[in-house]
């Protein structure tokens, strides 16, 4: 079965600095990849997804992620963060033809400081 | 188009009571998924349902937990005889078809006293 590892549990950065949140996955078949954001006491909101095609995926709020098949990674990046980006970020993977079993990483808490 | 709705948003139960969590999928979505998020952890898949059918319940605890998605009305996650370890946030997601993006509700935060 597929699995996801988010390498950093917490990432503190200063406002307007660039940020990268790392995600690696494991699967024996082709996958779909997702990044979700969770603001305090709220549900998950889809940031972006990779299904096929271009490996660079652009999402909402200025985020983007790049699918790297050889490194089995799907790192999330933003060139300049805002205070409002402070949230928990989850990487998720599902296998082609088996999207009912979406596996989530443990999450990375991004804290943007002024 | 309203998003996925869950109620109640917060639920407090004493040990041994029953908890019922409801999820109304987005309009046009016939696939529902339930996840549990324990404190400081990611989401764990519990069960996947289509209308009137449980498709995959591999993540559901074998006892006390059950789920349904009737022909009419919301999907229900039912926890009987709750224990303190059941305290968590329970999220529902829906999609229009299998293999499609899942959209999440705001969650129900269950606290067992």
Interface residues (C-beta under 8 A of the other chain):
Chain A: X6 X32 X34 X36 X41 X42 X43 X44 X45 X46 X49 X90 X92 X96 X97 X99 X100 X101 X102 X103 X104 X105 X106 X107
Chain B: X4 X6 X31 X33 X35 X41 X42 X43 X44 X45 X48 X55 X56 X58 X91 X93 X95 X98 X99 X100 X101 X102 X103 X104 X105 X106 X107 X109
